[in-house]
Amino acid sequence: MISQAADRQPASRRIEAIDLARGLALIAMASYHFTWDLEFFGYLEPGTTSHGGWRIYARCIASTFLFLVGVSLYLAHRRGIRWRPFAIRFAQVLGAALAITAITWYAVPSGLIFFGILHEIALASLLGLIFLRLPWFATAAVAALVIAAPYFARSAMFDAPIWWWLGLSSIDPRSNDYVPIFPWFGAVLIGIAAARLATSTGVTLKVAILSPPRTRPLQFLGRHSLVFYLVHQPVLIAAVWAFAQVAPADPFPPEVQFSHACQAQCRNVRDEAFCLRYCDCMQSGLADNGITESVLLDPTPEQEQTLQGMANLCTEQTDEELATGGAQ
């Protein structure tokens, strides 16, 4: 039950600490995207930002944003859904998401963003309304199920593109930003549960009166997060592109590019031991079949069939090697 003290808090009052947290997350996001841009232009090894510490960093940033979406959703609508402000914000986020899909479809179709973080925020905000009146522990329990779902509910029945937004296909589709409902909606639900618990215990009131010193620029970013999100990456890409015109990066050999890209994609679904052997097998198969790494960007139907056969064979071979302890 929400305490009387918490209920007296003005619903329209912005909490500076939340704006600050959002601003810090935006700066972290920009640093990750800048590193991604350096990789894209060849200044870092292919796959640098898609595995290891950089992959964990990216997931922490996305989780923070989605957690704050849940917190803000609850605080804005805990006394009743304010439909007009919600509809305006929802339309802004959805419009921006569709614009990103259209731009990437034109500019980088091989990495089309069909369900990135803005798509996730839009749908999660809509679905999150269902949980605003539930007890915090019930919402937290659903969050745990949503987060765990990819570990037990993945199936080839979700491999058709129409289901990719769920995140339950047997193999993650290729995209420069893929944030499906499972498991990422779980972070939004945790935010809703945390905000409800904090409000009922009076923590929200204590946080609301905080005024962190010398953080106005970050708070400003946090209040205009959508604009910053849409603008920062084009600016960063333009800056790195301009630098590349003056001092271009030395290209990595095609085999190195393939190896890193293969392992980065493989690690979405399998562990490192499997991926190292699998990608070595695939690279050998490319050489045996006379297929160059550059062909992978635009293979013919016949080459696609050959590649699929190689992938199946290498998967079976790698699983067998790991099971028997062979080919050390």
Backbone hydrogen bonds, N-H to C=O, Kabsch-Sander energy under -0.5 kcal/mol:
donor,donor_aa,acceptor,acceptor_aa,energy
7,D,3,S,-2.1
8,R,4,Q,-1.2
9,Q,6,A,-1.3
13,R,10,P,-0.8
16,E,14,R,-0.7
18,I,15,I,-0.9
19,D,15,I,-1.6
20,L,16,E,-2.6
21,A,17,A,-2.4
22,R,18,I,-2.5
23,G,19,D,-2.5
24,L,20,L,-2.5
25,A,21,A,-2.1
26,L,22,R,-2.0
27,I,23,G,-1.9
28,A,24,L,-2.3
29,M,25,A,-2.5
30,A,26,L,-2.5
31,S,27,I,-2.1
32,Y,28,A,-2.0
33,H,29,M,-2.7
34,F,30,A,-2.3
35,T,31,S,-1.7
36,W,32,Y,-2.4
37,D,33,H,-2.5
38,L,34,F,-2.1
39,E,35,T,-2.0
40,F,36,W,-2.7
41,F,37,D,-2.2
42,G,39,E,-1.5
43,Y,38,L,-2.9
44,L,38,L,-0.8
48,T,45,E,-1.8
50,S,47,G,-1.1
51,H,48,T,-0.7
54,W,51,H,-0.8
55,R,51,H,-0.6
56,I,52,G,-1.8
57,Y,53,G,-2.6
58,A,54,W,-2.4
59,R,55,R,-2.1
60,C,56,I,-2.3
61,I,57,Y,-2.1
62,A,58,A,-2.4
63,S,59,R,-2.5
64,T,60,C,-2.2
65,F,61,I,-2.3
66,L,62,A,-2.3
67,F,63,S,-2.5
68,L,64,T,-2.4
69,V,65,F,-1.7
70,G,66,L,-1.9
71,V,67,F,-2.2
72,S,68,L,-2.8
73,L,69,V,-2.4
74,Y,70,G,-2.1
75,L,71,V,-2.4
76,A,72,S,-2.2
77,H,73,L,-1.3
78,R,74,Y,-1.1
80,G,77,H,-1.4
83,W,81,I,-1.3
86,F,82,R,-2.2
87,A,83,W,-3.0
88,I,84,R,-2.3
89,R,85,P,-2.4
90,F,86,F,-3.0
91,A,87,A,-2.4
92,Q,88,I,-2.0
93,V,89,R,-2.5
94,L,90,F,-2.8
95,G,91,A,-2.5
96,A,92,Q,-2.1
97,A,93,V,-2.4
98,L,94,L,-2.6
99,A,95,G,-2.0
100,I,96,A,-2.1
101,T,97,A,-2.1
102,A,98,L,-2.3
103,I,99,A,-2.6
104,T,100,I,-2.6
105,W,101,T,-2.1
106,Y,102,A,-1.5
107,A,103,I,-3.1
108,V,104,T,-1.7
111,G,108,V,-1.9
112,L,109,P,-1.3
114,F,112,L,-1.1
115,F,177,D,-0.5
120,E,116,G,-2.3
121,I,117,I,-2.6
122,A,118,L,-2.4
123,L,119,H,-2.4
124,A,120,E,-3.0
125,S,121,I,-2.2
126,L,122,A,-1.5
127,L,123,L,-2.8
128,G,124,A,-2.6
129,L,125,S,-0.8
129,L,126,L,-0.7
130,I,127,L,-1.5
131,F,128,G,-1.5
132,L,129,L,-1.0
134,L,131,F,-0.7
138,A,135,P,-0.5
139,T,135,P,-2.0
140,A,136,W,-2.4
141,A,137,F,-1.8
142,V,138,A,-2.0
143,A,139,T,-2.3
144,A,140,A,-2.0
145,L,141,A,-1.7
146,V,142,V,-2.5
147,I,143,A,-2.5
148,A,144,A,-2.0
149,A,145,L,-1.6
151,Y,148,A,-2.1
152,F,148,A,-0.7
152,F,149,A,-1.5
153,A,149,A,-3.2
155,S,168,L,-2.4
158,F,155,S,-1.8
159,D,156,A,-1.9
163,W,160,A,-2.5
164,W,161,P,-1.4
166,L,163,W,-1.9
167,G,163,W,-0.6
167,G,164,W,-0.7
176,N,111,G,-2.1
179,V,115,F,-2.6
179,V,177,D,-0.6
181,I,165,W,-2.5
182,F,166,L,-2.6
184,W,180,P,-1.0
185,F,181,I,-3.2
186,G,183,P,-1.7
187,A,184,W,-1.2
188,V,184,W,-0.9
189,L,185,F,-2.1
190,I,186,G,-2.2
191,G,187,A,-1.8
192,I,188,V,-2.2
193,A,189,L,-2.7
194,A,190,I,-2.9
195,A,191,G,-2.4
196,R,192,I,-2.3
197,L,193,A,-2.4
198,A,194,A,-2.8
199,T,195,A,-2.3
200,S,196,R,-2.2
201,T,197,L,-1.4
202,G,199,T,-0.9
203,V,198,A,-1.6
204,T,198,A,-1.4
206,K,202,G,-1.4
207,V,203,V,-2.4
208,A,204,T,-2.4
209,I,205,L,-1.1
210,L,207,V,-1.3
215,T,212,P,-0.7
219,Q,215,T,-2.5
220,F,216,R,-2.7
221,L,217,P,-2.0
222,G,218,L,-2.4
223,R,219,Q,-1.9
224,H,220,F,-0.9
224,H,221,L,-0.8
225,S,222,G,-0.7
228,F,224,H,-2.2
229,Y,225,S,-2.7
230,L,226,L,-2.1
231,V,227,V,-1.9
232,H,228,F,-2.8
233,Q,229,Y,-0.7
235,V,231,V,-1.7
236,L,232,H,-2.5
237,I,233,Q,-3.0
238,A,234,P,-2.2
239,A,235,V,-2.1
240,V,236,L,-2.6
241,W,237,I,-2.8
242,A,238,A,-2.3
243,F,239,A,-2.1
244,A,240,V,-2.4
245,Q,241,W,-1.3
246,V,242,A,-0.7
246,V,243,F,-0.9
247,A,243,F,-3.0
249,A,41,F,-0.5
256,V,253,P,-0.8
257,Q,253,P,-2.1
258,F,254,P,-2.7
259,S,255,E,-2.2
260,H,256,V,-2.4
261,A,257,Q,-2.4
262,C,258,F,-3.0
263,Q,259,S,-2.3
264,A,260,H,-2.4
265,Q,261,A,-2.2
266,C,262,C,-2.6
267,R,263,Q,-2.2
268,N,265,Q,-1.3
269,V,266,C,-2.1
270,R,266,C,-2.2
275,C,271,D,-2.3
276,L,272,E,-2.4
277,R,273,A,-1.3
278,Y,274,F,-3.0
279,C,275,C,-2.6
280,D,276,L,-1.5
281,C,277,R,-2.3
282,M,278,Y,-2.4
283,Q,279,C,-2.3
284,S,280,D,-2.1
285,G,281,C,-2.3
286,L,282,M,-2.2
287,A,283,Q,-1.8
288,D,284,S,-2.5
289,N,285,G,-1.9
290,G,287,A,-1.0
291,I,286,L,-2.7
292,T,290,G,-0.6
295,V,292,T,-1.1
296,L,292,T,-0.5
296,L,293,E,-1.1
297,L,294,S,-1.3
298,D,295,V,-1.3
304,E,300,T,-2.8
305,Q,301,P,-2.0
306,T,302,E,-2.1
307,L,303,Q,-2.9
308,Q,304,E,-2.4
309,G,305,Q,-2.1
310,M,306,T,-2.4
311,A,307,L,-2.6
312,N,308,Q,-2.4
313,L,309,G,-2.4
314,C,310,M,-3.1
315,T,311,A,-2.1
316,E,312,N,-2.3
317,Q,313,L,-2.7
318,T,314,C,-2.7
319,D,315,T,-2.5
320,E,316,E,-2.2
321,E,317,Q,-2.4
322,L,318,T,-2.5
323,A,319,D,-2.1
324,T,320,E,-2.1
325,G,321,E,-1.5
326,G,321,E,-1.4
